[in-house]
Amino acid sequence: MGSASSKFKKYLQHGDEFAAMQVFQSSPELRSNLDPSASYGESHSHNTPLHYAAKHGMKHLLRTFLSDLGGNPNKKNADDETAVHCVCRVGQAKSPSAEDRRAACIVMILQWRGPLLQDGEKERAQLNAQDKKGNTALHYASASGLQKCVELLVAQGAGLFLENRDRLTPCDLAVRLAHHDVATYLESRMVFADSCDGINESELIGHEGEAEGDNEVYSGLRAQDLQEAKDQLLVETADMLHIPLFTAEALLRDNEWSKALLLEKWMTNAVQCCEEAGIAPPASALQLVACSPPLLTPSPPSSIITPPPPPHIPGGVVEQDEVGRDVKNLCEICYGEMRSWELQEHGGASCKHQFCATCWESYLSLKIQEGGAHHILCPAVRCNILVDVDFIEKMVSPEIARKYLQFDIQAFVERNKTIKWCPLPGCGRAVKFPEAELETQPFYFPNTKPPPKTSHAVDCGNGHFFCWECLGEAHSPSGCEQWVEWQSKVAEVKPEELRISSGETEDAANFLWLVTNSKPCPNCKSPIQKNEGCNHMKCSKCKFDFCWVCLESWKKHSSATGGYFRCNRFDAQSKADEKLGVMLSEPQ
């Protein structure tokens, strides 16, 4: 347990939730012996696993510590800080997603209930606990500008008037650090302190769902951000379905890295969903089919080629059969002899296929160089078992392993509907656009023309703006088809014919479009376009009402002139003009 425990502690300290979850799930001894409220000692300021999970906003590990392992968020470290203090302390550079994660952590701590106390009530999180500097969790949330956390704490009765050692209230800290929205909110709650209403459990659950939502429109991602986004998605999916991380990766890869699509298939038939992804159903899938509650910490499925146990020392004892002869195990590719220690090191223990180290390395290296790194199967004939990522990285050379990770990230982006590469050559950044997964169609009434499609302009973070839909020049909100048609019309315009009225070709084309598709207001001469509806028009600039057909004042129109959709004044005026023209031409 020592090795797994030390790795787990290191990942907790550095805030690497994905790596910590990997160690936690792969070590049954760690899962059974870990006490999330136990101190790591004086060298770690008596911080506990719960303190570190709260400090870095690890909401999935925090849920496991509180719900499954009996952690106590009121446990204090050397600075008298509880887990609530740690959640509310954030550095200056904080992202919206980090704020949402910490709000979700606050909700989980507020929902926590401990053992029964002497008054018959269950223990709750102590929101007004003060550390050695006299600060409460509300002090730190206000100083960090965490608006959602502040609102949740105040709604649950956190002290608004408590002062720290510097005689500052949470509102004073928010004002001093220029968090004006937080300061305004706290000031209003302090004025109406007697009428402050709390929120119940059901509202807390609603806040948790809201906190976990993704409110960002789009975001530019670097290479390390892509790896972090992938790891975060794996952790969330593994926590949602109660499955190991490598099982979550295989399932997401088979479902275009969409949690919504995976969840729909999982709830329909979890076993079939796993079989289509090339893995054996884990315990949670089997129990879901059997209408039983899923396990919280299932063991890894047996059908994935997992990293083998530590090898025996070469030259050790050779296995013998009943008559004393050495047992020969042959590689299924080269038919070379494999000793028992080599079999344990390089044999496919899950699918019972045996290959030597040389064949494994050659096969995996070839697959990676061919670009099929995201879906490597066992080399045995008709075997559809996926090879685990850790096993691949162990068997190939470091150079091939780095190339494998690059191909893996590339496949993650190319198969993900919400992420696209920046089209500028050599940029290497990507853009995440969560709205792309929705694919909702705009509503319109039957027998009417559907509204035109729009486009979205995004920025990769390096100042490269482009269209999300066509990856070309940004032309939002015009749709891509409309943009192509307009560019074609502009190309057809002869510059020499229009250069008199405009010095630039595109400006001249704009004037041409206005003349072709609009009419001037009879009162102020502003161009007006009519796309549907009746002939009654109203200028948005001068508010003049007129008829679109004859351009006369609408006051001259009624049911006698044809109503809203016809205008016989135009026909009468045309005939009168023709008659006048004939009369004028006769004397000549």
TADA-V810938 format. One line per field, one symbol per residue. ss: DSSP state (a for helix, b for strand, c for the rest). psi: psi as a letter, one per 40 degrees, with the letter a starting at -180 (. if undefined). A space follows every 50 residues. Layout:
ss->???
psi->???
This chain:
ss->caaaaaaaaaaaaaccaaaaaaaaaacaaaaaacccccbccaaacccbaa aaaaacccaaaaaaaaaaccccccccccccccaaaaaccccccccaaaaa aaaaaaaaaaaccccbcccccbccccccccccccccaaaaaaaaccaaaa aaaaaccccccccccccccaaaaaaacccaaaaaaaaaaaacaaaccccc aaaaaaaaaaaaccccccbbbcaaaaaaaaaaaaaaaaaaacccaaaaaa aaaaccccaaaaaaaaaacaaaaaaaccccccaaaaaaaccccccccccc ccccbccccccccccccccbcccccbccbbccccccbbcaaaaaaabbcc ccbbccaaaaaaaaaaaaacccccccbccccccccbbcaaaaaaaccaaa aaaaaaaaaaaaaaccccbbbccccccccbbbcaaaaccccccccccccc cccbccbbbcccccbbbccccccccccbcaaaaaaaaaaaaaccaaaacc ccccaaaaaaaaaaaaacbbccccccbbcccccccbbbccccccbbbccc ccbaaaccaaaccccccaaaaaaaaaaaaaaaaaaaac
psi->dddddddddddddefgdddddddddegdddddehheehieidefffiidd dddddefgddddddddddefiheehiadefhidddddehiadghiddddd ddddddddddehhaihadeeiihihgdehhaeeeiidddddddefgdddd dddddeeihdehiadefhidddddddefgddddddddddddfddehhiia dddddddddddeiheidiiihiddddddddddddddddddefiidddddd dddefffhddddddddddgdddddddefiihidddddddefihiidgiii ieehhihiihiihieahhiiadeeihhhhihedefihhiddddddeigdd eehhiidddddddddddddeefdeghiheihfhfhihidddddddiiddd ddddddddddddddehdehiihehhedeiihhgdddedfihiiiiifihi iiiiihhiheeeehhihddeeahhfiehiddddddddddddehhdddeed eididdddddddddddeiiihedeehhhihdiaaehihhedefhhihdde fiiedeiaddeeadeiheddddddddddddddddddd.
